Amino acid sequence: MQPSPDILVIGSGPGGAVTATCLAEAGHAVLMVEEGANLPLDSAPHFSREEIVQKYRNAGIGVAFGNAKLAFAEGRCVGGGSEINRGLYHRTPADVLSLWRMAWRVEALAPEELTAHFEHCETIAQVQYLPGLAPAFSQRLHQGAQGLGWASMEVPRLFAYGPKWNLGNPGRKQSMTETFVPRFLAAGGQLLADARAVRLVRESGRWRVTVEHRPAAGAYRLIEISVPTVFVACGATGTPALLRRSGITHNVGNQLRFHPMVKVVAKFRDEVNLPGELEPVH
Ligand SMILES: Cc1cc2nc3c(=O)[nH]c(=O)nc-3n(C[C@H](O)[C@H](O)[C@H](O)COP(=O)(O)OP(=O)(O)OC[C@H]3O[C@@H](n4cnc5c(N)ncnc54)[C@H](O)[C@@H]3O)c2cc1C
């Protein structure tokens, strides 16, 4: 590990990995710490029990208590949620950008001002539509939605499908461990996995960050890192949790929004779920 990085990035999901890579490629000495393990994208079959145990926080069983009790899932591994998600991609919709511009007075946030940035990200992450027909059950979902007059569309994905795309050769999701993390390391960035930031303290113009390092093989260590600059990119629950533990509470973690997922079961006369078809895109 670098004895004294200029910048510490906490969390290695899309937020942390992209930030750390841009800074390392700009010549900074960057250390990225990640609570979860450093595993390749295909260390377990996608959406399998093994993947959930390896790469999800609390083995996939997160619960939010409150007026509405919700079960939620999030990643806990190098690459964060990008390793376990479906890789469906949307440009930030114009109405959301407009809301952010007004609510937070952010400048240069009109869709046309972001086009170059969207295109850059889409090139790196190889955002593509399926090169062939969507699976039968995805098409059925689309037809059903249309029948009800609902909006439904095929969504492109961060996916390298390759020229020989078919069921046996589905391509590769462009997660962080496939894209930004290798670039970060090639630019001289240092990655410390199995390392959870416990607290940040501001001292004499620097941040002192306490990190628990629990490698699967090797001894537990408590590390103190002193840096001028820290980026906290621990995800929707991890970022406010770390900041609040550190006594930084003003406007932090007062609310949490979920994007709900509803599971629907239906029975059809003809075969809809064909073996090997796992990727709905509508
Ligand atoms: C099952 C699933 C499916 C999804 N499908 C899609 C999809 O198809 N399309 C889409 O756009 N989005 C999808 N998402 C959401 C998307 O993955 C997230 O929005 C995205 O990963 C958020 O990036 P992030 O960097 O903010 O946080 P995360 O990806 O959550 O990364 C945060 C990282 O910080 C680490 N961390 C947390 N606390 C600490 C700490 N104290 N110290 C060190 N490290 C810490 C975590 O372990 C984690 O790896 C899905 C998410 C899930 C869970």
The ligand as an SDF file (V2000), in Angstrom:
LIG
                    3D

 53 58  0  0  0  0  0  0  0  0999 V2000
  -29.7530   -6.5480   -7.6100 C   0  0  0  0  0  0  0  0  0  0  0  0
  -29.5340   -5.1640   -8.1900 C   0  0  0  0  0  0  0  0  0  0  0  0
  -29.8760   -4.9110   -9.5200 C   0  0  0  0  0  0  0  0  0  0  0  0
  -29.6710   -3.6290  -10.0720 C   0  0  0  0  0  0  0  0  0  0  0  0
  -29.9210   -3.4190  -11.4100 N   0  0  0  0  0  0  0  0  0  0  0  0
  -29.5770   -2.2320  -11.9810 C   0  0  0  0  0  0  0  0  0  0  0  0
  -29.6690   -2.0500  -13.3800 C   0  0  0  0  0  0  0  0  0  0  0  0
  -30.0350   -2.9470  -14.1400 O   0  0  0  0  0  0  0  0  0  0  0  0
  -29.3300   -0.8260  -13.8980 N   0  0  0  0  0  0  0  0  0  0  0  0
  -28.8820    0.1960  -13.0780 C   0  0  0  0  0  0  0  0  0  0  0  0
  -28.5770    1.2810  -13.5890 O   0  0  0  0  0  0  0  0  0  0  0  0
  -28.7640    0.0310  -11.7350 N   0  0  0  0  0  0  0  0  0  0  0  0
  -29.0800   -1.1610  -11.1800 C   0  0  0  0  0  0  0  0  0  0  0  0
  -28.8990   -1.3360   -9.8320 N   0  0  0  0  0  0  0  0  0  0  0  0
  -28.4200   -0.1870   -9.0240 C   0  0  0  0  0  0  0  0  0  0  0  0
  -26.9120    0.0930   -9.2380 C   0  0  0  0  0  0  0  0  0  0  0  0
  -26.1660   -1.1060   -9.1250 O   0  0  0  0  0  0  0  0  0  0  0  0
  -26.4800    1.1270   -8.1810 C   0  0  0  0  0  0  0  0  0  0  0  0
  -27.2120    2.3110   -8.4010 O   0  0  0  0  0  0  0  0  0  0  0  0
  -25.0020    1.4450   -8.2400 C   0  0  0  0  0  0  0  0  0  0  0  0
  -24.2160    0.2910   -8.0280 O   0  0  0  0  0  0  0  0  0  0  0  0
  -24.6640    2.4990   -7.1640 C   0  0  0  0  0  0  0  0  0  0  0  0
  -23.2900    2.8000   -7.2210 O   0  0  0  0  0  0  0  0  0  0  0  0
  -22.5380    3.4050   -5.9580 P   0  0  0  0  0  0  0  0  0  0  0  0
  -21.0890    3.4530   -6.2980 O   0  0  0  0  0  0  0  0  0  0  0  0
  -23.2260    4.6480   -5.5550 O   0  0  0  0  0  0  0  0  0  0  0  0
  -22.8020    2.3670   -4.7690 O   0  0  0  0  0  0  0  0  0  0  0  0
  -22.5140    0.8050   -4.6800 P   0  0  0  0  0  0  0  0  0  0  0  0
  -22.4650    0.1760   -6.0210 O   0  0  0  0  0  0  0  0  0  0  0  0
  -23.4640    0.2820   -3.6530 O   0  0  0  0  0  0  0  0  0  0  0  0
  -21.0290    0.7470   -4.1000 O   0  0  0  0  0  0  0  0  0  0  0  0
  -20.7080    1.1170   -2.7930 C   0  0  0  0  0  0  0  0  0  0  0  0
  -19.5470    0.2520   -2.3450 C   0  0  0  0  0  0  0  0  0  0  0  0
  -19.0420    0.7970   -1.1240 O   0  0  0  0  0  0  0  0  0  0  0  0
  -18.7130   -0.2600   -0.2530 C   0  0  0  0  0  0  0  0  0  0  0  0
  -18.7660    0.2480    1.1120 N   0  0  0  0  0  0  0  0  0  0  0  0
  -19.8830    0.5950    1.8210 C   0  0  0  0  0  0  0  0  0  0  0  0
  -19.5370    1.0420    3.0480 N   0  0  0  0  0  0  0  0  0  0  0  0
  -18.1850    0.9830    3.1000 C   0  0  0  0  0  0  0  0  0  0  0  0
  -17.2270    1.3250    4.1120 C   0  0  0  0  0  0  0  0  0  0  0  0
  -17.6120    1.8130    5.3010 N   0  0  0  0  0  0  0  0  0  0  0  0
  -15.9050    1.1240    3.8410 N   0  0  0  0  0  0  0  0  0  0  0  0
  -15.4990    0.6210    2.6380 C   0  0  0  0  0  0  0  0  0  0  0  0
  -16.3680    0.2930    1.6460 N   0  0  0  0  0  0  0  0  0  0  0  0
  -17.6920    0.4830    1.8770 C   0  0  0  0  0  0  0  0  0  0  0  0
  -19.7600   -1.3180   -0.5310 C   0  0  0  0  0  0  0  0  0  0  0  0
  -19.2900   -2.5940   -0.1120 O   0  0  0  0  0  0  0  0  0  0  0  0
  -19.9390   -1.2000   -2.0430 C   0  0  0  0  0  0  0  0  0  0  0  0
  -19.0980   -2.0880   -2.7520 O   0  0  0  0  0  0  0  0  0  0  0  0
  -29.1340   -2.5870   -9.2450 C   0  0  0  0  0  0  0  0  0  0  0  0
  -28.7910   -2.8460   -7.9100 C   0  0  0  0  0  0  0  0  0  0  0  0
  -28.9940   -4.1100   -7.3760 C   0  0  0  0  0  0  0  0  0  0  0  0
  -28.6090   -4.3510   -5.9370 C   0  0  0  0  0  0  0  0  0  0  0  0
  1  2  1  0
  2  3  1  0
  2 52  2  0
  3  4  2  0
  4  5  1  0
  4 50  1  0
  5  6  2  0
  6  7  1  0
  6 13  1  0
  7  8  2  0
  7  9  1  0
  9 10  1  0
 10 11  2  0
 10 12  1  0
 12 13  2  0
 13 14  1  0
 14 15  1  0
 14 50  1  0
 15 16  1  0
 16 17  1  0
 16 18  1  0
 18 19  1  0
 18 20  1  0
 20 21  1  0
 20 22  1  0
 22 23  1  0
 23 24  1  0
 24 25  2  0
 24 26  1  0
 24 27  1  0
 27 28  1  0
 28 29  2  0
 28 30  1  0
 28 31  1  0
 31 32  1  0
 32 33  1  0
 33 34  1  0
 33 48  1  0
 34 35  1  0
 35 36  1  0
 35 46  1  0
 36 37  1  0
 36 45  1  0
 37 38  2  0
 38 39  1  0
 39 40  1  0
 39 45  2  0
 40 41  1  0
 40 42  2  0
 42 43  1  0
 43 44  2  0
 44 45  1  0
 46 47  1  0
 46 48  1  0
 48 49  1  0
 50 51  2  0
 51 52  1  0
 52 53  1  0
M  END
$$$$
